[in-house]
Amino acid sequence: MEFSRRDTLGLGLGAAALTMLPLRVVAAAEDRIAEFTGGAEMADSGLTLTAPEIAENGNTVPIAVDAPGATAIIILATGNPTPGVATFAFGPLAASQSASTRIRLAGTQDIVAVAKMADGSFAKASSTVKVTIGGCGG
């Protein structure tokens, strides 16, 4: 099999594009956080994120968030092609500001939750989940 200069250049550009893909996904997650918080500082307390350390199957990973006094919570999976997983909004008559769901993960990655509190402040929590069998296209 012979490669022309055009084939070699195409392969090189394709490889360069693939190396930039993970950086672009992480940047997308950070952009979503900045959009949600408006660039405000986030505290490391006030929000509890519960996720397994090891998930045997990336297709269904149980997670839960709890943030007493929150008006909204977003959950992001930083390694997924689309990092936004869920957004929960709580009204003034909500009995508790907690939620649980099952999410799909493309592989081992960080799960990030950010809560907007009633006083306008923000809290952040994160957890790393090791996936042994791929979920999103894996």
PAPAMAR-512642 format. One record per atom (N, C-alpha, C): residue in one letter; atom name; x, y, z. Coordinates in steps of 0.2 Angstrom, whole numbers. Layout:
N
residu A	atome CA	x X	y Y	z Z
...
END
This chain:
138
residu M	atome N	x 4	y -6	z 0
residu M	atome CA	x 0	y 0	z 0
residu M	atome C	x 4	y 6	z 0
residu E	atome N	x 3	y 11	z -5
residu E	atome CA	x 7	y 17	z -5
residu E	atome C	x 3	y 23	z -3
residu F	atome N	x 6	y 27	z 1
residu F	atome CA	x 3	y 33	z 3
residu F	atome C	x 6	y 39	z -1
residu S	atome N	x 1	y 43	z -3
residu S	atome CA	x 4	y 50	z -7
residu S	atome C	x 5	y 55	z -1
residu R	atome N	x 7	y 61	z -4
residu R	atome CA	x 8	y 66	z 1
residu R	atome C	x 1	y 68	z 4
residu R	atome N	x -4	y 68	z 0
residu R	atome CA	x -11	y 70	z 2
residu R	atome C	x -13	y 65	z 7
residu D	atome N	x -12	y 59	z 6
residu D	atome CA	x -14	y 54	z 11
residu D	atome C	x -11	y 55	z 18
residu T	atome N	x -4	y 56	z 18
residu T	atome CA	x 0	y 57	z 24
residu T	atome C	x -3	y 63	z 27
residu L	atome N	x -4	y 69	z 24
residu L	atome CA	x -6	y 75	z 27
residu L	atome C	x -13	y 74	z 30
residu G	atome N	x -17	y 70	z 26
residu G	atome CA	x -24	y 69	z 29
residu G	atome C	x -24	y 65	z 35
residu L	atome N	x -20	y 60	z 36
residu L	atome CA	x -19	y 56	z 42
residu L	atome C	x -16	y 60	z 47
residu G	atome N	x -11	y 64	z 46
residu G	atome CA	x -8	y 68	z 51
residu G	atome C	x -13	y 73	z 54
residu L	atome N	x -17	y 77	z 50
residu L	atome CA	x -22	y 81	z 52
residu L	atome C	x -28	y 78	z 56
residu G	atome N	x -29	y 72	z 54
residu G	atome CA	x -34	y 68	z 58
residu G	atome C	x -32	y 66	z 65
residu A	atome N	x -26	y 64	z 65
residu A	atome CA	x -23	y 62	z 72
residu A	atome C	x -22	y 68	z 76
residu A	atome N	x -21	y 74	z 73
residu A	atome CA	x -20	y 80	z 77
residu A	atome C	x -27	y 82	z 80
residu A	atome N	x -32	y 81	z 76
residu A	atome CA	x -39	y 83	z 78
residu A	atome C	x -41	y 78	z 83
residu L	atome N	x -40	y 72	z 83
residu L	atome CA	x -42	y 67	z 88
residu L	atome C	x -38	y 68	z 95
residu T	atome N	x -32	y 71	z 95
residu T	atome CA	x -29	y 72	z 101
residu T	atome C	x -32	y 78	z 105
residu M	atome N	x -35	y 83	z 101
residu M	atome CA	x -38	y 89	z 104
residu M	atome C	x -45	y 87	z 106
residu L	atome N	x -48	y 82	z 104
residu L	atome CA	x -55	y 80	z 106
residu L	atome C	x -56	y 80	z 114
residu P	atome N	x -52	y 76	z 118
residu P	atome CA	x -54	y 76	z 125
residu P	atome C	x -53	y 83	z 128
residu L	atome N	x -49	y 87	z 126
residu L	atome CA	x -48	y 94	z 128
residu L	atome C	x -54	y 98	z 127
residu R	atome N	x -57	y 97	z 121
residu R	atome CA	x -63	y 101	z 119
residu R	atome C	x -69	y 99	z 124
residu V	atome N	x -70	y 92	z 125
residu V	atome CA	x -75	y 90	z 130
residu V	atome C	x -75	y 93	z 137
residu V	atome N	x -69	y 93	z 139
residu V	atome CA	x -68	y 96	z 146
residu V	atome C	x -69	y 103	z 146
residu A	atome N	x -67	y 106	z 141
residu A	atome CA	x -69	y 114	z 140
residu A	atome C	x -76	y 115	z 140
residu A	atome N	x -80	y 110	z 136
residu A	atome CA	x -87	y 111	z 136
residu A	atome C	x -90	y 110	z 143
residu A	atome N	x -88	y 106	z 147
residu A	atome CA	x -91	y 105	z 154
residu A	atome C	x -89	y 112	z 158
residu E	atome N	x -83	y 114	z 157
residu E	atome CA	x -81	y 121	z 161
residu E	atome C	x -86	y 126	z 158
residu D	atome N	x -87	y 126	z 152
residu D	atome CA	x -91	y 132	z 149
residu D	atome C	x -98	y 131	z 152
residu R	atome N	x -101	y 125	z 152
residu R	atome CA	x -108	y 124	z 155
residu R	atome C	x -108	y 127	z 163
residu I	atome N	x -103	y 125	z 166
residu I	atome CA	x -102	y 127	z 173
residu I	atome C	x -102	y 135	z 174
residu A	atome N	x -98	y 138	z 169
residu A	atome CA	x -97	y 145	z 169
residu A	atome C	x -104	y 149	z 167
residu E	atome N	x -108	y 145	z 163
residu E	atome CA	x -114	y 148	z 160
residu E	atome C	x -119	y 148	z 166
residu F	atome N	x -119	y 142	z 170
residu F	atome CA	x -124	y 141	z 176
residu F	atome C	x -122	y 146	z 181
residu T	atome N	x -116	y 147	z 183
residu T	atome CA	x -114	y 151	z 189
residu T	atome C	x -113	y 158	z 187
residu G	atome N	x -112	y 160	z 181
residu G	atome CA	x -111	y 167	z 179
residu G	atome C	x -103	y 169	z 180
residu G	atome N	x -99	y 164	z 181
residu G	atome CA	x -92	y 165	z 183
residu G	atome C	x -91	y 166	z 191
residu A	atome N	x -96	y 165	z 195
residu A	atome CA	x -95	y 166	z 202
residu A	atome C	x -91	y 161	z 205
residu E	atome N	x -88	y 162	z 211
residu E	atome CA	x -85	y 158	z 215
residu E	atome C	x -89	y 152	z 217
residu M	atome N	x -86	y 146	z 218
residu M	atome CA	x -90	y 140	z 221
residu M	atome C	x -87	y 138	z 227
residu A	atome N	x -91	y 136	z 232
residu A	atome CA	x -89	y 133	z 239
residu A	atome C	x -88	y 126	z 238
residu D	atome N	x -84	y 123	z 242
residu D	atome CA	x -83	y 116	z 242
residu D	atome C	x -88	y 112	z 247
residu S	atome N	x -92	y 116	z 250
residu S	atome CA	x -97	y 113	z 255
residu S	atome C	x -104	y 115	z 253
residu G	atome N	x -109	y 111	z 256
residu G	atome CA	x -116	y 113	z 255
residu G	atome C	x -119	y 108	z 250
residu L	atome N	x -115	y 104	z 246
residu L	atome CA	x -118	y 100	z 241
residu L	atome C	x -115	y 93	z 242
residu T	atome N	x -119	y 88	z 242
residu T	atome CA	x -117	y 81	z 243
residu T	atome C	x -118	y 77	z 236
residu L	atome N	x -113	y 74	z 233
residu L	atome CA	x -114	y 70	z 227
residu L	atome C	x -112	y 63	z 229
residu T	atome N	x -117	y 59	z 228
residu T	atome CA	x -116	y 51	z 229
residu T	atome C	x -115	y 48	z 223
residu A	atome N	x -110	y 45	z 221
residu A	atome CA	x -109	y 41	z 215
residu A	atome C	x -104	y 35	z 217
residu P	atome N	x -105	y 29	z 214
residu P	atome CA	x -100	y 23	z 215
residu P	atome C	x -93	y 25	z 213
residu E	atome N	x -88	y 22	z 216
residu E	atome CA	x -81	y 23	z 214
residu E	atome C	x -80	y 19	z 208
residu I	atome N	x -83	y 13	z 208
residu I	atome CA	x -82	y 8	z 202
residu I	atome C	x -89	y 6	z 199
residu A	atome N	x -91	y 7	z 193
residu A	atome CA	x -97	y 5	z 190
residu A	atome C	x -95	y 0	z 185
residu E	atome N	x -99	y -6	z 186
residu E	atome CA	x -97	y -12	z 182
residu E	atome C	x -100	y -11	z 175
residu N	atome N	x -105	y -6	z 174
residu N	atome CA	x -108	y -5	z 167
residu N	atome C	x -109	y 2	z 166
residu G	atome N	x -106	y 5	z 161
residu G	atome CA	x -107	y 13	z 160
residu G	atome C	x -114	y 14	z 158
residu N	atome N	x -118	y 10	z 156
residu N	atome CA	x -125	y 11	z 153
residu N	atome C	x -129	y 14	z 159
residu T	atome N	x -128	y 12	z 165
residu T	atome CA	x -133	y 14	z 170
residu T	atome C	x -129	y 15	z 177
residu V	atome N	x -127	y 21	z 178
residu V	atome CA	x -123	y 22	z 184
residu V	atome C	x -128	y 26	z 189
residu P	atome N	x -129	y 24	z 195
residu P	atome CA	x -133	y 28	z 199
residu P	atome C	x -130	y 33	z 203
residu I	atome N	x -133	y 39	z 203
residu I	atome CA	x -130	y 45	z 207
residu I	atome C	x -135	y 48	z 211
residu A	atome N	x -134	y 52	z 216
residu A	atome CA	x -138	y 56	z 220
residu A	atome C	x -135	y 62	z 222
residu V	atome N	x -139	y 68	z 222
residu V	atome CA	x -136	y 74	z 225
residu V	atome C	x -141	y 77	z 230
residu D	atome N	x -138	y 80	z 235
residu D	atome CA	x -142	y 83	z 240
residu D	atome C	x -139	y 90	z 242
residu A	atome N	x -143	y 95	z 242
residu A	atome CA	x -140	y 102	z 243
residu A	atome C	x -146	y 106	z 247
residu P	atome N	x -146	y 105	z 254
residu P	atome CA	x -151	y 109	z 257
residu P	atome C	x -151	y 116	z 256
residu G	atome N	x -157	y 119	z 254
residu G	atome CA	x -157	y 126	z 252
residu G	atome C	x -155	y 128	z 245
residu A	atome N	x -155	y 123	z 241
residu A	atome CA	x -153	y 125	z 234
residu A	atome C	x -160	y 126	z 230
residu T	atome N	x -159	y 130	z 225
residu T	atome CA	x -164	y 132	z 220
residu T	atome C	x -163	y 128	z 214
residu A	atome N	x -157	y 126	z 212
residu A	atome CA	x -156	y 122	z 206
residu A	atome C	x -149	y 118	z 206
residu I	atome N	x -149	y 113	z 203
residu I	atome CA	x -143	y 109	z 203
residu I	atome C	x -142	y 106	z 196
residu I	atome N	x -136	y 107	z 194
residu I	atome CA	x -134	y 104	z 187
residu I	atome C	x -129	y 98	z 188
residu I	atome N	x -129	y 93	z 184
residu I	atome CA	x -125	y 87	z 184
residu I	atome C	x -121	y 87	z 178
residu L	atome N	x -115	y 86	z 178
residu L	atome CA	x -111	y 85	z 172
residu L	atome C	x -106	y 79	z 172
residu A	atome N	x -106	y 76	z 166
residu A	atome CA	x -101	y 71	z 166
residu A	atome C	x -95	y 73	z 161
residu T	atome N	x -89	y 75	z 164
residu T	atome CA	x -84	y 78	z 160
residu T	atome C	x -81	y 74	z 154
residu G	atome N	x -82	y 68	z 154
residu G	atome CA	x -79	y 64	z 148
residu G	atome C	x -84	y 62	z 143
residu N	atome N	x -90	y 63	z 144
residu N	atome CA	x -95	y 61	z 139
residu N	atome C	x -95	y 66	z 133
residu P	atome N	x -97	y 64	z 127
residu P	atome CA	x -97	y 68	z 121
residu P	atome C	x -102	y 75	z 123
residu T	atome N	x -107	y 74	z 126
residu T	atome CA	x -111	y 79	z 128
residu T	atome C	x -111	y 79	z 136
residu P	atome N	x -108	y 84	z 139
residu P	atome CA	x -107	y 83	z 146
residu P	atome C	x -113	y 85	z 151
residu G	atome N	x -118	y 88	z 148
residu G	atome CA	x -124	y 90	z 152
residu G	atome C	x -128	y 84	z 153
residu V	atome N	x -129	y 82	z 159
residu V	atome CA	x -133	y 76	z 161
residu V	atome C	x -140	y 77	z 163
residu A	atome N	x -140	y 82	z 168
residu A	atome CA	x -147	y 83	z 171
residu A	atome C	x -147	y 90	z 174
residu T	atome N	x -152	y 93	z 174
residu T	atome CA	x -153	y 100	z 178
residu T	atome C	x -160	y 99	z 182
residu F	atome N	x -159	y 100	z 189
residu F	atome CA	x -165	y 100	z 193
residu F	atome C	x -166	y 106	z 196
residu A	atome N	x -173	y 109	z 196
residu A	atome CA	x -175	y 115	z 199
residu A	atome C	x -180	y 114	z 204
residu F	atome N	x -179	y 117	z 210
residu F	atome CA	x -183	y 116	z 216
residu F	atome C	x -186	y 123	z 218
residu G	atome N	x -193	y 122	z 218
residu G	atome CA	x -197	y 128	z 220
residu G	atome C	x -197	y 129	z 228
residu P	atome N	x -200	y 135	z 230
residu P	atome CA	x -200	y 136	z 237
residu P	atome C	x -204	y 131	z 241
residu L	atome N	x -209	y 127	z 238
residu L	atome CA	x -212	y 122	z 242
residu L	atome C	x -209	y 115	z 242
residu A	atome N	x -203	y 114	z 239
residu A	atome CA	x -200	y 108	z 239
residu A	atome C	x -199	y 105	z 246
residu A	atome N	x -201	y 99	z 247
residu A	atome CA	x -199	y 96	z 253
residu A	atome C	x -192	y 95	z 255
residu S	atome N	x -188	y 93	z 250
residu S	atome CA	x -181	y 93	z 250
residu S	atome C	x -178	y 94	z 244
residu Q	atome N	x -171	y 97	z 244
residu Q	atome CA	x -168	y 98	z 238
residu Q	atome C	x -163	y 93	z 237
residu S	atome N	x -165	y 87	z 235
residu S	atome CA	x -161	y 81	z 233
residu S	atome C	x -164	y 78	z 227
residu A	atome N	x -160	y 74	z 223
residu A	atome CA	x -163	y 70	z 218
residu A	atome C	x -158	y 65	z 217
residu S	atome N	x -161	y 59	z 213
residu S	atome CA	x -157	y 54	z 211
residu S	atome C	x -159	y 51	z 204
residu T	atome N	x -154	y 49	z 201
residu T	atome CA	x -155	y 47	z 194
residu T	atome C	x -150	y 41	z 192
residu R	atome N	x -151	y 39	z 186
residu R	atome CA	x -146	y 34	z 183
residu R	atome C	x -143	y 38	z 177
residu I	atome N	x -137	y 38	z 176
residu I	atome CA	x -134	y 41	z 170
residu I	atome C	x -130	y 36	z 166
residu R	atome N	x -128	y 38	z 160
residu R	atome CA	x -124	y 34	z 156
residu R	atome C	x -117	y 38	z 155
residu L	atome N	x -112	y 34	z 156
residu L	atome CA	x -105	y 36	z 155
residu L	atome C	x -101	y 33	z 150
residu A	atome N	x -97	y 37	z 146
residu A	atome CA	x -93	y 34	z 141
residu A	atome C	x -87	y 30	z 143
residu G	atome N	x -85	y 31	z 149
residu G	atome CA	x -79	y 28	z 152
residu G	atome C	x -77	y 31	z 159
residu T	atome N	x -72	y 30	z 161
residu T	atome CA	x -69	y 32	z 168
residu T	atome C	x -69	y 40	z 167
residu Q	atome N	x -72	y 43	z 172
residu Q	atome CA	x -72	y 51	z 171
residu Q	atome C	x -75	y 54	z 178
residu D	atome N	x -74	y 60	z 178
residu D	atome CA	x -77	y 64	z 184
residu D	atome C	x -84	y 66	z 183
residu I	atome N	x -88	y 66	z 188
residu I	atome CA	x -95	y 68	z 188
residu I	atome C	x -95	y 74	z 192
residu V	atome N	x -97	y 80	z 190
residu V	atome CA	x -97	y 86	z 193
residu V	atome C	x -105	y 89	z 195
residu A	atome N	x -106	y 91	z 201
residu A	atome CA	x -113	y 94	z 202
residu A	atome C	x -111	y 101	z 205
residu V	atome N	x -116	y 105	z 203
residu V	atome CA	x -115	y 112	z 205
residu V	atome C	x -122	y 114	z 207
residu A	atome N	x -123	y 117	z 213
residu A	atome CA	x -129	y 119	z 216
residu A	atome C	x -129	y 127	z 216
residu K	atome N	x -135	y 130	z 214
residu K	atome CA	x -136	y 137	z 216
residu K	atome C	x -141	y 137	z 222
residu M	atome N	x -138	y 141	z 227
residu M	atome CA	x -141	y 141	z 233
residu M	atome C	x -146	y 147	z 233
residu A	atome N	x -151	y 147	z 238
residu A	atome CA	x -156	y 152	z 238
residu A	atome C	x -153	y 159	z 239
residu D	atome N	x -148	y 160	z 242
residu D	atome CA	x -144	y 166	z 244
residu D	atome C	x -140	y 169	z 238
residu G	atome N	x -140	y 165	z 232
residu G	atome CA	x -136	y 167	z 226
residu G	atome C	x -129	y 164	z 226
residu S	atome N	x -127	y 161	z 231
residu S	atome CA	x -120	y 157	z 231
residu S	atome C	x -121	y 151	z 227
residu F	atome N	x -115	y 148	z 226
residu F	atome CA	x -114	y 142	z 222
residu F	atome C	x -110	y 137	z 226
residu A	atome N	x -112	y 130	z 226
residu A	atome CA	x -108	y 125	z 229
residu A	atome C	x -106	y 120	z 223
residu K	atome N	x -100	y 117	z 224
residu K	atome CA	x -98	y 112	z 219
residu K	atome C	x -96	y 105	z 223
residu A	atome N	x -97	y 100	z 220
residu A	atome CA	x -95	y 93	z 222
residu A	atome C	x -93	y 89	z 216
residu S	atome N	x -88	y 85	z 217
residu S	atome CA	x -86	y 81	z 211
residu S	atome C	x -84	y 74	z 214
residu S	atome N	x -84	y 69	z 209
residu S	atome CA	x -83	y 62	z 211
residu S	atome C	x -80	y 59	z 205
residu T	atome N	x -75	y 54	z 205
residu T	atome CA	x -73	y 51	z 200
residu T	atome C	x -76	y 44	z 200
residu V	atome N	x -78	y 42	z 194
residu V	atome CA	x -81	y 35	z 193
residu V	atome C	x -77	y 31	z 188
residu K	atome N	x -75	y 25	z 190
residu K	atome CA	x -71	y 21	z 186
residu K	atome C	x -76	y 16	z 182
residu V	atome N	x -77	y 16	z 176
residu V	atome CA	x -81	y 12	z 172
residu V	atome C	x -77	y 6	z 169
residu T	atome N	x -80	y 0	z 171
residu T	atome CA	x -76	y -6	z 168
residu T	atome C	x -79	y -8	z 161
residu I	atome N	x -85	y -7	z 160
residu I	atome CA	x -88	y -8	z 153
residu I	atome C	x -91	y -2	z 150
residu G	atome N	x -89	y 0	z 144
residu G	atome CA	x -91	y 7	z 141
residu G	atome C	x -98	y 7	z 140
residu G	atome N	x -101	y 13	z 141
residu G	atome CA	x -108	y 15	z 140
residu G	atome C	x -110	y 19	z 134
residu C	atome N	x -107	y 25	z 133
residu C	atome CA	x -109	y 29	z 127
residu C	atome C	x -104	y 27	z 122
residu G	atome N	x -106	y 23	z 117
residu G	atome CA	x -102	y 21	z 112
residu G	atome C	x -96	y 17	z 113
residu G	atome N	x -95	y 14	z 119
residu G	atome CA	x -89	y 11	z 121
residu G	atome C	x -90	y 4	z 121
END
